[in-house]
Structure formats: structure tokens, C-alpha cells
Amino acid sequence: MRTETVGAAGEAEVLRRILLRLGPSTAEVGPGDDAAVLRVPGARIVATTDTLVHGPDFRLAWSSGYDLGWKSAAVNLADVAAMGARPLALLVALAMPDDTTVAFVEDLADGLRRACLALAPGCAVEGGDLTASDTLTIAVTALGTLDGPPVLRSGASPGDEIGLAGHAGLAARGLRILFERFRDADGRPIPVDSAVLGDDDRRALTAQLRPEPPIALGHAAAGQRATAMMDVSDGLLLDATRMATASGVSFDLRRRSLGSEPLALVGGEDHALLATFPAGEMPPGFRLIGDVRPRGAHPVTVDGEAPAGRGGWDPYADWDSGLG
């Protein structure tokens, strides 16, 4: 009898199988959005978690402890922001080989702290766990608080305008630079030599290794009548497809509004905020990249045409591709 693997099934199918077995959610917003929303006396709490694993998510030859602390905070803060919430606290679990240096862990802690100060003032690491593992793994849970109803992926309506805050494709170009220029003849990662890079390439590497999601704009968008919102972590085309499908509409994106980055549609890990707003009500910090239309044959079109390929990131299929 043939045994199906997660690699063959892919992320979406594996997640579907898990959710079938978990039973109904008791949360206000359960699985399927950027974060869960839990009602507690007098408040709504947003909760999300994300894991970075050596190999598929980072390489120690390319990322310092500081980089990893910063990135692990940033990617979780972006999910909180995508619900329209204010980040409140991070809980961090580290699973480390026993030969990991204490200095590396201190650098990681510095990265966590500095990311919180820069991206979400008032948020801090408030606890976590340490354990041993053969593979360095960083698991972060982020908590946030809502001033009003959450902004979900499912609220876009025909006639809304589509906005993007942050980069599209820049982090994926940084990853491609790492894979193309900083591996030895056997394909093993080697340290980055920034002296051989131009300013644009350094900017792309920074977007990959230390992303700066527009965290404050998530809460601002919620206050400006955003109808739907999500964090773009797996590529604009794939995540726009998810939002359009959840909302029961179609998105038409304008290629010229995405800039000159070749990977703007398919590159992941920029952690930009994709949001929809009633026409004429897009707030500062978001740029207009398209419009919402009634459901059509394709959930997302680009300049009216269906894009080729699925685009985006699947951790079971793409982690060694260098495409982001």
C-alpha cells in the first residue's frame, strides 16, 4: 500500500487534513486567517505562531543570531498587524544543538528586542521555553489586542480598491542572490561578502534577512475601514488568491503598480500588508494596485489576464529553490 507524504500532498492539503480532525473552533476567529481571535473578559486577543527551522527557513552561513531574532519577531508581528490589532507580547521557544554558543543566543535575543522596539513599540518578549534539538528551531507566538472587530481575509466586496503597504518581491530577490552568489561548488552556503554587492542588492538582502513589515499600518487600516487584510508571506499572487477566494470575489491587479521588481507577483517573505478598502478611502501608506470585481473564472487576474503558474511559496516543495 502506497503511503502519502506531506511533501507530495503540499501545504494546503496537509492543513485541510489537520483541520478536518480538530473539530469545530470555539474562537471568535479560528483557523484559516492570519491569526486566531479569542474573546476574553473585556477584550479580544489575537494569537498567532510561526516557526523558523534551520534548512528550509534560514541558513546559519547567511543569517546571524541578530538577523534570526529580528526576523522571527517581524514575521509574527506582521500576522498580528494583518488582523488590525496592536502587538502586545511575544513568547519565544528555542530548540538548539548543545554546541550553540551563548553569544549566538545573546545576539538572537538582541534581535528580538530591537525588532520589537523598531516595529511595534510597547511589545516585548514575555516568556518562552528552551530545549535541546539537533536542528536549530525558533518558534514564536505573538499576541495582540483589538480596539474593534478584526479585519479578516473574507471581507472584500466588488468595487473595493486593493492596496499594498510594503515591498513586493524584494525579499525573494534577496534570497535568489544568496542562492546564486553565496554557495560553494557543492551547493553549500558560504558567508555573504557584502563588499561585492551593490546598494540595490544589499537592500534586497536586508529585506530577506531583516524584513521591516509596516506593522503600525495594520492597526491604522482597521481604523480606516479596511474591508479585508492579510500578511503577504507566500507571494502576492498566491496570497491575493487566498483573499479573493475567502471573500468570494475576484481581484484584478495592475502590473504597472507593482514596480519593476521581476519577482513582485511570486516572491514571498516581504510581509507586506495586502488590504481592500471602499473606493476612495485608501489611507496613507498603502498604494493602489488593483480593484475587486465579482467572482469570475479566475480568483486573480493581472491586467485582466489569468497569470501563468501558481506562484508563491510552498514549504514542502520550494524550500531549496532560491525563489522565495
CORCOR-V818624 format. One record per backbone hydrogen bond with DSSP energy under -0.5 kcal/mol. CO is the residue of the C=O (numbers start at 0). NH is the residue of the N-H. Records with the same first field share a line. If there is no record, write none. Layout:
CO: NH / NH
This chain:
1: 3
4: 8
5: 9
9: 13
10: 14
11: 15
12: 16
13: 17
14: 18
15: 19
16: 20
17: 20 / 21
18: 21 / 22
28: 36
29: 32
32: 31
35: 46
36: 27 / 28
37: 39 / 44
39: 42
42: 39
43: 145
44: 37
45: 143
46: 35
47: 141
49: 139
51: 137
52: 56 / 57
53: 55
57: 54
58: 61 / 62
60: 191
63: 67
64: 68
65: 69
66: 70
67: 71
68: 72
69: 73
70: 74
71: 75
72: 76
73: 77
74: 78
75: 79
76: 80
77: 81
78: 82
79: 82 / 84
80: 83
82: 150
84: 86
85: 144
87: 123
88: 142
89: 125 / 126
90: 140
91: 128
92: 138
93: 95 / 130
94: 136
95: 132
96: 99
100: 104
101: 105
102: 106
103: 107
104: 108
105: 109
106: 110
107: 111
108: 112
109: 113
110: 114
111: 115
112: 116
113: 117
114: 118 / 119
115: 119
119: 122
123: 89
126: 91
128: 93
130: 95
135: 53
136: 94 / 138
137: 51 / 139
138: 92
139: 49
140: 90
141: 47
142: 87 / 88
143: 45
144: 85
149: 151
151: 154 / 228
156: 159
159: 291
160: 276
161: 288 / 289
162: 274
163: 165 / 286
164: 272
168: 172
169: 173
170: 174
171: 175
172: 176
173: 177
174: 178
175: 179
176: 180 / 181
177: 181
181: 189
183: 186
187: 183
191: 193
192: 195
193: 196
197: 201
198: 202
199: 203
200: 204
201: 205
202: 206
203: 207
204: 208
205: 209
212: 214
213: 216 / 217
214: 217 / 218
215: 219
216: 220
217: 221
218: 222
219: 223
220: 223 / 225
221: 224
224: 277
227: 275
229: 273
230: 232
231: 270 / 271
232: 268
233: 312
234: 238
235: 239
236: 240
237: 241
238: 242
239: 243
240: 244
241: 245
242: 246
243: 247 / 248
244: 247
247: 294
249: 292
250: 252 / 300
251: 290
252: 254 / 302
253: 256
254: 257
255: 258
260: 263
262: 266
263: 235
264: 236
265: 311
266: 235
271: 231 / 273
272: 164 / 274
273: 229
274: 162
275: 226 / 227
276: 160
277: 280
282: 285
286: 163
288: 253
289: 161
290: 251
291: 158
292: 249
298: 250
299: 306
300: 252 / 302
301: 304
304: 301
313: 316 / 317
317: 320
